[in-house]
Amino acid sequence: MASKEQLKLVGLTCNHYSSSGMTASIINYGRSCENCEKWDGKKCTINVFDKTLAGLDQG
């Protein structure tokens, strides 16, 4: 399970991020996988979370 920090970092850097329409959530909590339309609550539905997270480790 990804940590809140990982979800935020990936959400900030992911080229596939798309707001799920929860504007108040984004304003209050910032950009995160948790408020991406491609996040089902447990995982990325287009399977880019792990690749994006791994790319962060390389930087």
DAHU-V391487 format. One record per residue. N is the residue number from 1. SS is DSSP state (helix for helix, strand for strand, loop for the rest). OMEGA is omega in degrees with one decimal (none if undefined). D_CENTER is the distance of its C-alpha to the mean C-alpha in Angstrom with 1 decimal. Layout:
((N:SS:OMEGA:D_CENTER) (N:SS:OMEGA:D_CENTER))
//
This chain:
((1:loop:-179.4:13.0) (2:loop:177.6:10.1) (3:loop:177.2:10.8) (4:helix:-179.7:9.4) (5:helix:178.2:9.8) (6:helix:178.9:7.9) (7:helix:178.3:4.7) (8:helix:-179.3:5.7) (9:helix:179.3:7.0) (10:helix:178.1:4.7) (11:helix:-179.7:3.1) (12:helix:-173.2:6.9) (13:helix:-174.8:8.1) (14:loop:178.3:6.9) (15:loop:-177.3:10.0) (16:loop:-178.4:9.0) (17:loop:175.2:6.7) (18:loop:-177.7:9.1) (19:strand:179.2:9.7) (20:loop:177.5:11.0) (21:loop:179.6:14.0) (22:loop:-175.2:13.7) (23:helix:-180.0:14.9) (24:helix:179.2:16.3) (25:helix:179.9:13.1) (26:helix:179.2:11.4) (27:helix:-176.0:14.8) (28:helix:-172.0:15.2) (29:helix:-179.7:12.0) (30:loop:-179.3:10.3) (31:loop:-176.6:7.2) (32:loop:174.0:4.1) (33:helix:-177.4:2.1) (34:helix:178.2:5.9) (35:helix:174.4:7.2) (36:strand:-179.2:6.1) (37:loop:-179.8:9.4) (38:loop:178.5:8.5) (39:strand:-176.3:7.3) (40:loop:-179.0:10.8) (41:loop:179.8:10.6) (42:loop:-176.7:11.0) (43:loop:176.8:9.5) (44:strand:-176.7:8.0) (45:loop:176.8:11.2) (46:loop:172.8:11.6) (47:loop:176.0:11.3) (48:loop:-178.0:9.5) (49:helix:-176.4:7.2) (50:helix:-180.0:10.5) (51:helix:179.3:11.9) (52:helix:178.3:9.3) (53:helix:178.6:9.6) (54:helix:177.9:13.3) (55:helix:177.9:13.6) (56:helix:179.6:12.7) (57:helix:-178.6:15.5) (58:helix:-175.6:17.8) (59:loop:none:17.7))
//
